[in-house]
Amino acid sequence: MKENDYVSTNIQLPREQLKLLKHKAVEEGKSMGQVVRELLSRGLSGKGTVTPQGGTLKIPEKSPFAAIIGLGRSGVTDESHEHDKYLYGKPKSEWKN
């Protein structure tokens, strides 16, 4: 990429992520910017999504869902715990057996 193709930006990171980013940059002999660009490229290319814990979640390329993962954002952050509420209108604890 040419030097004039870059745009400066500011981001806010949790302290622990910044610490890990600095460590990774030193370990690999790269700038923090280069490490961030590589992580973003890998995450945005569909080859994996970088998790907040620094790992990579692999999505099988042949998965029928691979093409739609990440297309929408709902703003809902508790769907894994409260999925019954979102699917059926009330939490499981309120179901009648």
Residue frames as a rotation matrix with the C-alpha (Angstrom) as fourth column:
MET 1
0.586 0.811 0.000 0.00
0.811 -0.586 0.000 0.00
0.000 0.000 -1.000 0.00
LYS 2
-0.128 -0.620 0.774 1.30
0.551 -0.694 -0.464 3.44
0.825 0.367 0.430 -0.87
GLU 3
-0.781 -0.266 -0.565 2.05
0.624 -0.357 -0.695 5.90
-0.017 -0.896 0.444 1.90
ASN 4
-0.893 0.450 -0.020 -0.59
-0.450 -0.892 0.047 8.35
0.003 0.051 0.999 0.65
ASP 5
-0.303 0.805 -0.510 -3.24
-0.094 0.508 0.857 5.58
0.948 0.307 -0.078 0.83
TYR 6
-0.485 0.056 -0.873 -3.24
0.807 0.412 -0.422 5.73
0.336 -0.909 -0.245 4.64
VAL 7
0.128 0.558 0.820 -5.59
-0.134 -0.809 0.572 7.80
0.983 -0.184 -0.029 6.77
SER 8
-0.895 -0.446 0.001 -4.92
-0.029 0.056 -0.998 8.56
0.445 -0.893 -0.063 10.43
THR 9
0.237 0.971 0.035 -7.56
-0.165 0.004 0.986 7.66
0.958 -0.239 0.161 12.95
ASN 10
-0.673 -0.367 0.642 -7.93
-0.678 -0.039 -0.734 7.42
0.294 -0.929 -0.223 16.71
ILE 11
0.159 0.719 -0.676 -9.44
-0.062 0.691 0.720 4.47
0.985 -0.072 0.155 18.54
GLN 12
0.010 -0.096 0.995 -10.07
-0.988 -0.156 -0.005 3.71
0.156 -0.983 -0.097 22.19
LEU 13
-0.003 -0.108 -0.994 -8.93
-0.124 0.986 -0.107 0.35
0.992 0.123 -0.017 23.52
PRO 14
0.978 0.207 0.039 -9.26
-0.083 0.204 0.975 -1.29
0.193 -0.957 0.217 26.90
ARG 15
0.420 -0.876 0.239 -5.93
-0.888 -0.342 0.306 -1.10
-0.186 -0.340 -0.922 28.75
GLU 16
0.163 -0.340 0.926 -5.47
-0.182 0.912 0.367 -4.87
-0.970 -0.229 0.087 28.58
GLN 17
0.788 0.145 0.599 -5.90
0.527 0.344 -0.777 -4.90
-0.319 0.928 0.194 24.78
LEU 18
0.848 -0.528 0.047 -3.39
-0.444 -0.756 -0.482 -2.06
0.290 0.387 -0.875 24.42
LYS 19
0.215 -0.773 0.597 -0.93
-0.778 0.234 0.583 -3.99
-0.590 -0.590 -0.551 26.57
LEU 20
0.308 -0.039 0.951 -1.40
0.288 0.956 -0.054 -7.11
-0.907 0.291 0.306 24.41
LEU 21
0.962 0.076 0.264 -1.10
0.274 -0.279 -0.920 -5.05
0.004 0.957 -0.289 21.22
LYS 22
0.609 -0.789 0.078 2.19
-0.791 -0.611 -0.010 -3.48
0.055 -0.056 -0.997 22.35
HIS 23
0.087 -0.559 0.824 3.55
-0.479 0.702 0.527 -6.89
-0.874 -0.441 -0.206 23.39
LYS 24
0.572 0.201 0.795 2.59
0.494 0.689 -0.530 -8.46
-0.655 0.696 0.295 20.05
ALA 25
0.978 -0.206 0.031 4.18
-0.110 -0.635 -0.764 -5.58
0.177 0.744 -0.644 18.12
VAL 26
0.296 -0.916 0.272 7.47
-0.928 -0.208 0.309 -5.87
-0.227 -0.344 -0.911 20.01
GLU 27
0.148 -0.179 0.973 7.41
-0.175 0.963 0.204 -9.68
-0.973 -0.201 0.111 19.76
GLU 28
0.581 0.175 0.795 6.94
0.669 0.453 -0.589 -9.52
-0.463 0.874 0.146 15.97
GLY 29
-0.490 -0.845 -0.214 9.21
0.593 -0.503 0.629 -6.50
-0.639 0.181 0.748 15.41
LYS 30
-0.345 0.490 0.800 6.36
0.783 -0.320 0.534 -4.48
0.518 0.811 -0.273 13.90
SER 31
-0.903 0.177 0.391 4.64
-0.305 -0.906 -0.293 -1.20
0.303 -0.384 0.872 14.63
MET 32
-0.650 0.746 0.143 1.37
0.122 0.288 -0.950 -1.29
-0.750 -0.600 -0.279 16.52
GLY 33
-0.004 0.647 -0.762 -0.29
-0.770 -0.488 -0.411 0.16
-0.638 0.586 0.500 13.42
GLN 34
-0.487 -0.254 -0.835 0.99
-0.788 0.540 0.296 -2.72
0.376 0.803 -0.463 11.29
VAL 35
-0.990 0.144 -0.008 -0.29
0.129 0.860 -0.493 -5.29
-0.064 -0.489 -0.870 13.80
VAL 36
-0.322 0.925 -0.202 -3.71
-0.136 -0.256 -0.957 -3.59
-0.937 -0.280 0.208 13.90
ARG 37
-0.058 0.277 -0.959 -3.87
-0.967 -0.254 -0.015 -3.48
-0.248 0.927 0.283 10.07
GLU 38
-0.774 -0.295 -0.560 -2.99
-0.460 0.870 0.178 -7.19
0.434 0.395 -0.810 9.83
LEU 39
-0.865 0.498 0.061 -5.58
0.254 0.540 -0.802 -8.15
-0.432 -0.678 -0.594 12.47
LEU 40
-0.108 0.852 -0.513 -8.24
-0.447 -0.502 -0.740 -6.05
-0.888 0.149 0.435 10.75
SER 41
-0.288 -0.056 -0.956 -7.41
-0.953 0.115 0.281 -7.49
0.094 0.992 -0.087 7.34
ARG 42
-0.952 -0.094 -0.291 -7.62
-0.075 0.994 -0.078 -11.02
0.296 -0.052 -0.954 8.67
GLY 43
-0.685 0.725 -0.072 -10.86
0.268 0.159 -0.950 -10.34
-0.677 -0.670 -0.303 10.54
LEU 44
-0.023 0.714 -0.700 -12.57
-0.532 -0.601 -0.596 -8.42
-0.847 0.359 0.393 7.74
SER 45
-0.556 -0.271 -0.786 -11.54
-0.830 0.228 0.509 -10.82
0.041 0.935 -0.351 4.98
GLY 46
0.533 0.834 -0.141 -13.74
-0.810 0.551 0.200 -13.58
0.245 0.007 0.970 6.35
LYS 47
-0.033 -0.632 -0.774 -10.80
-0.169 0.767 -0.619 -15.78
0.985 0.110 -0.132 7.32
GLY 48
-0.248 0.001 -0.969 -11.72
0.873 0.433 -0.223 -15.42
0.419 -0.901 -0.109 10.95
THR 49
0.550 0.448 0.705 -13.08
0.031 -0.854 0.519 -12.99
0.835 -0.263 -0.484 13.43
VAL 50
-0.600 -0.797 -0.068 -10.74
0.170 -0.044 -0.984 -11.71
0.782 -0.602 0.162 16.10
THR 51
0.400 0.758 -0.515 -12.36
0.663 0.149 0.734 -12.13
0.633 -0.635 -0.443 19.51
PRO 52
0.736 -0.104 0.669 -11.99
-0.408 -0.857 0.316 -9.66
0.541 -0.505 -0.672 22.41
GLN 53
0.833 -0.445 0.330 -9.80
-0.111 0.449 0.886 -12.28
-0.543 -0.775 0.324 24.09
GLY 54
0.055 -0.869 -0.492 -7.34
-0.834 -0.311 0.456 -12.09
-0.550 0.385 -0.741 21.17
GLY 55
-0.458 -0.169 0.873 -8.22
0.156 0.951 0.266 -15.46
-0.875 0.258 -0.409 19.69
THR 56
-0.714 0.243 -0.656 -9.60
-0.698 -0.319 0.641 -16.14
-0.053 0.916 0.397 16.25
LEU 57
-0.028 0.803 0.595 -12.99
-0.263 0.569 -0.779 -17.68
-0.964 -0.178 0.195 15.71
LYS 58
-0.927 -0.354 -0.121 -12.82
-0.226 0.271 0.936 -19.83
-0.298 0.895 -0.332 12.58
ILE 59
0.182 0.981 -0.063 -15.85
-0.568 0.053 -0.821 -20.04
-0.803 0.185 0.567 10.34
PRO 60
-0.305 -0.289 0.908 -15.86
0.459 0.790 0.406 -22.98
-0.834 0.541 -0.108 7.92
GLU 61
-0.795 -0.077 -0.601 -15.80
-0.399 -0.680 0.615 -21.56
-0.456 0.729 0.510 4.39
LYS 62
-0.851 0.483 -0.208 -18.39
0.087 0.519 0.850 -24.12
0.518 0.705 -0.484 3.24
SER 63
-0.659 0.641 -0.393 -20.84
0.554 0.060 -0.830 -23.14
-0.509 -0.765 -0.395 5.96
PRO 64
-0.138 0.677 0.722 -24.10
0.888 -0.238 0.393 -21.89
0.439 0.696 -0.569 4.46
PHE 65
0.779 0.462 -0.424 -24.05
0.620 -0.669 0.409 -19.15
-0.095 -0.582 -0.808 7.09
ALA 66
-0.147 -0.962 -0.230 -20.52
0.870 -0.237 0.432 -17.88
-0.470 -0.137 0.872 6.32
ALA 67
-0.543 -0.081 0.836 -21.78
0.689 -0.612 0.388 -15.33
0.480 0.787 0.388 3.79
ILE 68
0.317 0.786 0.530 -24.24
0.272 -0.611 0.743 -13.70
0.908 -0.091 -0.408 6.20
ILE 69
0.367 -0.233 -0.901 -22.25
0.930 0.090 0.356 -13.64
-0.002 -0.968 0.250 9.43
GLY 70
-0.459 -0.586 -0.667 -21.65
0.678 -0.716 0.162 -10.06
-0.573 -0.378 0.727 10.51
LEU 71
-0.557 0.262 0.788 -24.05
0.669 -0.421 0.613 -8.47
0.492 0.869 0.059 8.00
GLY 72
0.277 0.781 0.560 -26.36
0.151 -0.610 0.777 -6.94
0.949 -0.130 -0.287 10.56
ARG 73
-0.876 -0.459 -0.148 -26.15
0.245 -0.158 -0.957 -5.31
0.416 -0.874 0.251 13.93
SER 74
0.105 0.984 -0.142 -29.06
0.619 0.047 0.784 -5.28
0.779 -0.170 -0.604 16.34
GLY 75
-0.203 -0.240 0.949 -27.49
-0.526 -0.791 -0.312 -3.49
0.826 -0.563 0.034 19.27
VAL 76
0.850 0.488 0.198 -28.67
-0.452 0.484 0.749 -6.35
0.269 -0.726 0.632 21.48
THR 77
-0.117 -0.993 0.025 -25.82
-0.803 0.080 -0.591 -7.58
0.585 -0.089 -0.806 23.65
ASP 78
-0.480 -0.031 0.876 -27.47
-0.760 0.514 -0.398 -10.26
-0.438 -0.857 -0.271 25.75
GLU 79
0.258 0.716 -0.648 -28.96
-0.943 0.332 -0.008 -12.49
0.210 0.614 0.761 23.06
SER 80
-0.420 -0.435 -0.796 -26.96
-0.300 0.895 -0.331 -15.57
0.857 0.100 -0.506 24.04
HIS 81
-0.996 0.062 -0.062 -28.38
0.078 0.282 -0.956 -15.48
-0.042 -0.957 -0.285 27.58
GLU 82
-0.431 0.880 -0.202 -31.81
-0.264 -0.337 -0.904 -14.13
-0.863 -0.336 0.378 26.71
HIS 83
-0.964 -0.015 -0.267 -32.46
-0.266 0.154 0.952 -15.89
0.026 0.988 -0.153 23.39
ASP 84
-0.591 0.805 -0.058 -35.77
0.807 0.588 -0.056 -17.34
-0.011 -0.080 -0.997 24.61
LYS 85
-0.091 0.536 -0.839 -37.03
0.387 -0.757 -0.526 -13.84
-0.918 -0.373 -0.138 25.34
TYR 86
-0.469 -0.169 -0.867 -36.11
-0.583 -0.678 0.448 -12.67
-0.663 0.716 0.219 21.83
LEU 87
-0.969 0.079 -0.232 -37.38
-0.133 0.625 0.769 -15.79
0.206 0.777 -0.595 20.05
TYR 88
-0.503 0.786 -0.359 -40.54
0.696 0.615 0.371 -16.52
0.512 -0.063 -0.857 22.05
GLY 89
0.052 0.566 0.823 -41.39
0.027 -0.824 0.565 -13.23
0.998 -0.007 -0.058 23.73
LYS 90
0.730 0.130 0.670 -40.61
-0.633 -0.238 0.736 -14.22
0.256 -0.962 -0.091 27.31
PRO 91
-0.334 -0.929 0.162 -37.76
-0.917 0.280 -0.284 -15.79
0.218 -0.243 -0.945 29.29
LYS 92
-0.373 0.127 -0.919 -37.77
-0.108 0.978 0.179 -19.56
0.922 0.166 -0.351 29.81
SER 93
-0.976 -0.040 -0.216 -38.33
0.207 0.152 -0.966 -19.02
0.072 -0.988 -0.140 33.54
GLU 94
-0.561 0.819 -0.122 -41.82
-0.650 -0.527 -0.547 -17.70
-0.512 -0.228 0.828 32.69
TRP 95
-0.522 0.367 -0.770 -42.82
-0.575 0.515 0.635 -20.70
0.630 0.774 -0.058 30.54
LYS 96
0.204 0.624 0.754 -45.54
-0.910 0.406 -0.089 -22.98
-0.361 -0.668 0.651 31.84
ASN 97
-0.806 -0.591 -0.021 -44.51
-0.569 0.765 0.302 -26.63
-0.162 0.255 -0.953 31.73
